[in-house]
Amino acid sequence: MCLDRAAPSSHVCFVNSLRTLGGAELWFLDAAAGLAARGVRTSLIAQPGTPLLAAARARNLEAVSMPIRCDGAPWTLVRLWRHFRRQGVTALVCNLTKDLKAAGLAGRWAGVDVRLASRESDFPLKDKFYYRWYFQGAATGLLVNSEATGRTVLTSAPWLDPDRIHLLYKGIDLGRFRPAEPPPGQRPPVVGFVGQLIERKGLHCLMDAWERILASTWPDPPHLRLAGEGPLHDALLHWRAGLDRPESVHLEGFVAEPGGFWSECRVAVLPSRAEGFGLAAAEAAACGLPVVATRTSSLPEVVAHDETGLLVPVDDPAALASAIDRLLRQDGEVDRLGLAGRARVAARFDHEHCLDRLLELTCPEDRP
């Protein structure tokens, strides 16, 4: 059951200065739109000329272009303070630590009661004096997107009050992400990856694993579809050109509608070295795909081994290749794992339940 619509006086402002468009940015967009549908005024502050700013405006979200470049720059603090006061902002959600240092501090001066930092990746907090001040003074709470991220935060920052740490999974819209109608006959052997093309996503391991898969016996080679942008794009192009079957690998760039992308895949793969929530894994599972992922960070919270997918060690291309190959050859297991995966997402990561939780944290005065 969704919470009642919030009072018109609520104004939640999302601050995200990242210049790329990744999982955190997509969640910021969905969260802002979701709260707006609940009757909350929402706005988003982004860097000028960024994909996030363009995407927010394309979705008719209230979006403000404001440069956030330097930690504690007085001109930035004044602009943010003036904006929060004039617009009646009642709650802040800050993405990067840089955003907290600027918007959190300006929000405190402007009298914004709820100032939440968001920890998007399973990385420790720095044990520095100014970190202690910002996360205990500028922020009133810290959002973590998985139990694993929460454990890492507490281990690295024992000075942080556990009651100030709030678990908030990334919600998945089960209407937008849903299984496609199965094709007649055997499913095509297509493996999909969605994410930034960066080292942390384990792409070098995936490259090695794919070479092993191509070397195994297949009447027709399977296909690997890579959706995303990032600094490893050229390295992937070079690697593909050297394969015996380069036509088996497809670099598709940024995909605006990953639900449609997953509908054309049989298996999802996420071989990350570290994650925050693992949004791509949850979205693929909601589409009824089994997920092959690494046993790290939050991924075991999203993927239940041998129940909704398969978990393998980090940086183990042989294990990764074996898991992918196993699923590509077994339609019955793909169906079993995919069905259970969607049920797991519905039970733990439903978009509306996660919005309920976000509304509780950002608009506590409006709870029924």
C-alpha positions as CSV (number, residue, x, y, z in Angstrom):
1,M,0.0,0.0,0.0
2,C,1.4,3.4,-1.0
3,L,1.7,6.1,1.6
4,D,-0.7,9.1,1.3
5,R,0.2,12.0,-0.9
6,A,2.5,14.4,0.8
7,A,1.6,17.9,1.8
8,P,2.2,20.6,-0.9
9,S,4.8,22.2,1.4
10,S,7.3,19.3,0.9
11,H,10.1,20.0,-1.5
12,V,12.8,17.3,-2.0
13,C,15.9,18.4,-3.9
14,F,18.2,15.9,-5.4
15,V,21.8,17.1,-6.0
16,N,24.0,15.2,-8.3
17,S,27.2,16.7,-9.9
18,L,28.4,13.6,-11.7
19,R,29.0,14.3,-15.4
20,T,28.1,10.8,-16.6
21,L,24.8,9.0,-16.7
22,G,25.0,5.8,-14.6
23,G,22.8,3.7,-12.3
24,A,22.8,6.4,-9.5
25,E,21.7,9.1,-11.9
26,L,18.9,6.9,-13.4
27,W,17.7,6.2,-9.8
28,F,17.8,10.0,-9.0
29,L,15.5,10.6,-12.0
30,D,13.1,7.7,-11.1
31,A,13.0,8.8,-7.5
32,A,12.3,12.4,-8.3
33,A,9.5,11.4,-10.7
34,G,8.1,8.9,-8.3
35,L,7.9,11.3,-5.4
36,A,6.4,13.9,-7.7
37,A,3.6,11.4,-8.6
38,R,3.0,11.1,-4.8
39,G,2.3,14.9,-4.6
40,V,5.8,16.0,-3.4
41,R,7.5,18.9,-5.1
42,T,10.8,17.6,-6.4
43,S,13.7,19.3,-8.1
44,L,17.2,18.2,-9.3
45,I,20.4,20.2,-9.4
46,A,22.9,19.0,-12.0
47,Q,26.0,20.2,-13.7
48,P,25.5,22.4,-16.8
49,G,25.5,20.4,-20.1
50,T,25.3,17.0,-18.5
51,P,23.3,14.0,-19.7
52,L,21.5,14.0,-16.3
53,L,20.3,17.6,-16.8
54,A,19.1,16.8,-20.3
55,A,17.4,13.6,-19.2
56,A,15.6,15.4,-16.3
57,R,14.3,18.1,-18.5
58,A,13.2,15.5,-21.1
59,R,11.1,13.9,-18.4
60,N,9.6,17.3,-17.5
61,L,11.2,17.3,-14.0
62,E,12.1,20.6,-12.4
63,A,15.8,20.8,-13.1
64,V,18.4,23.5,-12.2
65,S,21.7,23.9,-13.9
66,M,24.3,24.8,-11.3
67,P,28.1,24.1,-11.4
68,I,29.5,22.4,-8.4
69,R,33.2,22.2,-9.0
70,C,35.2,23.0,-5.9
71,D,34.8,21.7,-2.3
72,G,33.5,24.5,-0.1
73,A,33.7,27.2,-2.9
74,P,32.0,30.2,-1.3
75,W,30.3,31.3,-4.5
76,T,28.8,27.8,-4.8
77,L,27.6,27.8,-1.2
78,V,25.9,31.1,-1.6
79,R,24.1,30.1,-4.8
80,L,22.9,26.9,-3.2
81,W,21.9,28.6,0.1
82,R,19.9,31.3,-1.9
83,H,18.3,28.6,-4.0
84,F,17.2,26.5,-1.1
85,R,15.8,29.5,0.7
86,R,13.9,30.9,-2.2
87,Q,12.5,27.5,-3.4
88,G,11.5,26.3,0.1
89,V,13.5,23.1,0.0
90,T,12.7,20.9,2.9
91,A,14.9,17.9,2.2
92,L,18.1,17.2,0.3
93,V,19.5,14.0,-1.2
94,C,23.2,14.4,-2.2
95,N,24.9,12.0,-4.5
96,L,28.7,12.5,-4.2
97,T,30.7,13.5,-1.1
98,K,31.4,16.7,-3.1
99,D,27.7,17.3,-3.3
100,L,27.3,16.8,0.4
101,K,30.2,19.2,1.1
102,A,28.5,21.9,-0.9
103,A,24.7,21.3,-0.7
104,G,24.7,19.7,2.7
105,L,26.5,22.7,4.2
106,A,24.4,25.3,2.3
107,G,21.3,23.4,3.3
108,R,22.2,23.4,7.0
109,W,22.7,27.2,6.8
110,A,19.4,27.5,4.9
111,G,17.5,25.6,7.6
112,V,16.8,22.4,5.5
113,D,16.0,19.9,8.2
114,V,16.6,16.6,6.2
115,R,20.0,16.4,4.6
116,L,20.8,12.9,3.3
117,A,24.0,11.8,1.8
118,S,23.8,8.9,-0.6
119,R,26.4,6.1,-0.6
120,E,26.2,4.6,-4.1
121,S,29.2,2.2,-4.1
122,D,30.5,-0.4,-1.7
123,F,33.6,1.7,-0.8
124,P,34.8,2.7,2.7
125,L,34.5,6.2,4.0
126,K,37.8,8.0,4.5
127,D,38.9,8.3,8.2
128,K,39.5,12.0,8.0
129,F,38.5,14.7,10.4
130,Y,36.6,16.7,7.7
131,Y,34.7,13.5,6.7
132,R,33.6,13.1,10.2
133,W,32.3,16.6,10.3
134,Y,30.5,16.5,7.0
135,F,28.8,13.1,7.5
136,Q,27.8,14.0,11.1
137,G,27.2,17.7,10.7
138,A,26.3,18.6,7.2
139,A,24.3,15.4,6.8
140,T,21.4,14.3,9.1
141,G,21.6,10.8,7.7
142,L,23.2,8.5,5.2
143,L,21.4,6.4,2.6
144,V,23.0,3.1,1.7
145,N,21.7,1.0,-1.2
146,S,22.6,-2.4,0.2
147,E,23.4,-4.2,3.4
148,A,26.9,-4.7,2.0
149,T,27.4,-1.0,1.6
150,G,26.1,-0.4,5.1
151,R,28.6,-2.9,6.6
152,T,31.5,-1.3,4.7
153,V,30.5,2.2,5.9
154,L,30.2,1.1,9.5
155,T,33.5,-0.8,9.4
156,S,35.4,2.1,8.0
157,A,33.6,4.8,10.0
158,P,32.9,3.4,13.6
159,W,32.4,7.0,14.6
160,L,29.2,7.2,12.6
161,D,26.0,6.5,14.6
162,P,24.4,3.3,13.1
163,D,20.9,5.0,13.7
164,R,21.9,7.6,11.1
165,I,22.4,4.9,8.4
166,H,19.3,4.1,6.4
167,L,19.0,1.1,4.0
168,L,17.2,2.1,0.8
169,Y,17.3,-0.3,-2.0
170,K,16.9,1.0,-5.6
171,G,13.3,0.3,-6.6
172,I,12.4,-1.5,-9.8
173,D,9.3,-0.6,-11.8
174,L,7.8,-4.1,-12.4
175,G,5.5,-2.6,-15.1
176,R,8.4,-1.2,-17.1
177,F,10.7,-4.2,-16.5
178,R,8.8,-7.3,-17.3
179,P,9.4,-10.6,-19.1
180,A,8.9,-10.6,-22.9
181,E,6.8,-13.1,-24.7
182,P,9.0,-16.2,-25.2
183,P,10.0,-16.8,-28.8
184,P,8.9,-20.0,-30.5
185,G,11.5,-22.8,-30.2
186,Q,14.7,-22.5,-28.3
187,R,15.8,-19.2,-27.0
188,P,18.6,-17.6,-28.9
189,P,21.9,-17.8,-27.1
190,V,22.3,-14.1,-26.3
191,V,24.2,-12.8,-23.2
192,G,23.6,-9.2,-22.2
193,F,25.6,-6.7,-20.1
194,V,24.4,-3.2,-19.1
195,G,26.7,-0.8,-17.2
196,Q,29.5,1.7,-17.5
197,L,32.4,0.5,-19.5
198,I,34.9,0.8,-16.7
199,E,37.4,-1.5,-14.9
200,R,35.2,-1.9,-11.8
201,K,32.6,-3.7,-13.9
202,G,34.9,-6.7,-14.5
203,L,35.0,-6.3,-18.3
204,H,38.5,-7.7,-18.8
205,C,37.3,-10.9,-17.0
206,L,34.3,-11.0,-19.3
207,M,36.5,-10.6,-22.3
208,D,38.6,-13.6,-21.2
209,A,35.5,-15.6,-20.4
210,W,33.9,-14.9,-23.8
211,E,37.0,-16.2,-25.6
212,R,36.6,-19.4,-23.6
213,I,32.9,-19.7,-24.6
214,L,33.7,-19.2,-28.3
215,A,36.4,-21.9,-28.1
216,S,33.8,-24.4,-26.8
217,T,31.6,-26.5,-29.2
218,W,28.7,-24.5,-30.6
219,P,26.9,-25.1,-33.9
220,D,26.4,-21.3,-34.1
221,P,28.3,-19.0,-31.8
222,P,26.4,-17.2,-29.0
223,H,26.2,-13.4,-29.0
224,L,27.4,-10.9,-26.4
225,R,25.6,-7.6,-26.3
226,L,27.3,-4.8,-24.3
227,A,25.2,-1.7,-23.5
228,G,27.0,1.3,-22.0
229,E,29.6,3.9,-22.4
230,G,32.9,4.5,-20.8
231,P,36.7,4.6,-21.1
232,L,37.0,0.9,-22.0
233,H,35.1,1.4,-25.2
234,D,38.1,1.5,-27.5
235,A,39.8,-1.4,-25.7
236,L,36.6,-3.4,-26.3
237,L,36.6,-2.5,-30.0
238,H,40.3,-3.6,-30.3
239,W,39.6,-6.9,-28.5
240,R,36.6,-7.6,-30.6
241,A,38.6,-7.1,-33.8
242,G,41.0,-9.8,-32.7
243,L,38.4,-12.5,-32.0
244,D,38.0,-15.4,-34.4
245,R,34.3,-14.5,-34.4
246,P,34.1,-10.7,-34.0
247,E,30.5,-10.7,-35.2
248,S,29.5,-12.4,-31.9
249,V,30.2,-9.2,-29.9
250,H,27.9,-6.1,-30.2
251,L,28.8,-2.8,-28.6
252,E,25.5,-0.9,-28.5
253,G,26.3,2.3,-26.5
254,F,24.0,3.8,-24.0
255,V,20.6,2.2,-24.0
256,A,17.7,4.5,-22.9
257,E,15.3,1.6,-22.4
258,P,17.1,-1.3,-20.8
259,G,13.8,-3.3,-20.5
260,G,13.7,-3.6,-24.3
261,F,17.4,-4.6,-24.3
262,W,16.9,-7.4,-21.8
263,S,13.9,-8.7,-23.7
264,E,16.2,-9.7,-26.5
265,C,18.7,-11.5,-24.2
266,R,18.6,-15.0,-22.6
267,V,21.1,-14.5,-19.8
268,A,22.4,-11.3,-18.0
269,V,25.9,-11.0,-16.8
270,L,27.4,-8.6,-14.2
271,P,31.1,-9.6,-13.4
272,S,31.8,-6.6,-11.2
273,R,34.7,-6.2,-8.8
274,A,32.5,-4.0,-6.6
275,E,29.0,-2.7,-6.7
276,G,26.6,-0.5,-4.9
277,F,23.2,-2.0,-5.5
278,G,23.7,-3.7,-8.8
279,L,20.8,-2.0,-10.6
280,A,21.3,-3.8,-13.9
281,A,21.1,-7.2,-12.2
282,A,17.8,-6.4,-10.5
283,E,16.3,-4.9,-13.7
284,A,17.4,-8.0,-15.7
285,A,15.9,-10.3,-13.1
286,A,12.6,-8.3,-13.2
287,C,12.6,-9.1,-16.9
288,G,12.7,-12.8,-16.1
289,L,16.4,-13.4,-17.0
290,P,18.8,-15.5,-14.9
291,V,21.8,-13.4,-13.8
292,V,25.4,-14.5,-13.7
293,A,27.2,-12.2,-11.2
294,T,30.2,-12.1,-9.0
295,R,30.0,-12.9,-5.3
296,T,30.8,-9.4,-4.1
297,S,29.3,-6.4,-2.5
298,S,25.5,-6.3,-2.8
299,L,25.2,-8.8,-5.7
300,P,24.4,-11.8,-3.4
301,E,21.5,-9.7,-2.0
302,V,20.1,-9.3,-5.6
303,V,21.1,-12.7,-7.0
304,A,20.4,-15.9,-5.0
305,H,22.9,-18.6,-6.1
306,D,21.2,-21.4,-8.0
307,E,17.8,-19.9,-7.2
308,T,17.6,-16.8,-9.4
309,G,21.0,-17.0,-11.1
310,L,24.6,-18.1,-10.5
311,L,27.3,-16.4,-8.5
312,V,31.0,-16.8,-9.3
313,P,34.2,-15.5,-7.7
314,V,35.6,-12.1,-8.7
315,D,38.1,-12.1,-11.5
316,D,37.7,-15.8,-12.3
317,P,37.1,-16.0,-16.1
318,A,37.0,-19.8,-16.1
319,A,34.2,-19.8,-13.6
320,L,32.4,-17.0,-15.3
321,A,32.6,-18.8,-18.7
322,S,31.4,-22.1,-17.2
323,A,28.3,-20.4,-15.6
324,I,27.3,-18.5,-18.8
325,D,27.8,-21.6,-20.9
326,R,25.7,-23.7,-18.5
327,L,22.8,-21.4,-18.8
328,L,23.0,-20.9,-22.5
329,R,22.6,-24.6,-23.0
330,Q,19.7,-25.2,-20.6
331,D,16.3,-23.6,-21.4
332,G,14.6,-25.3,-18.5
333,E,17.0,-23.9,-16.0
334,V,16.8,-20.4,-17.6
335,D,13.1,-20.5,-17.1
336,R,13.3,-21.7,-13.5
337,L,15.8,-19.2,-12.4
338,G,14.2,-16.3,-14.4
339,L,10.8,-16.9,-12.8
340,A,12.3,-17.0,-9.3
341,G,14.3,-13.9,-10.0
342,R,11.3,-11.8,-10.9
343,A,9.5,-13.0,-7.8
344,R,12.6,-12.0,-5.7
345,V,12.6,-8.5,-7.2
346,A,8.9,-8.1,-6.5
347,A,9.3,-9.1,-2.9
348,R,12.4,-7.1,-2.1
349,F,12.9,-4.3,-4.6
350,D,9.4,-3.2,-5.8
351,H,9.5,0.5,-6.9
352,E,6.5,1.5,-4.9
353,H,7.7,0.0,-1.7
354,C,11.1,1.7,-2.1
355,L,9.3,5.0,-2.7
356,D,7.3,4.5,0.5
357,R,10.6,4.3,2.3
358,L,12.1,7.3,0.6
359,L,9.0,9.3,1.4
360,E,9.3,8.3,5.1
361,L,12.9,9.5,5.2
362,T,12.6,12.8,3.2
363,C,9.1,13.9,4.3
364,P,8.7,12.6,7.9
365,E,6.0,15.2,8.8
366,D,3.8,13.9,6.0
367,R,3.6,10.3,7.1
368,P,0.0,9.1,7.7
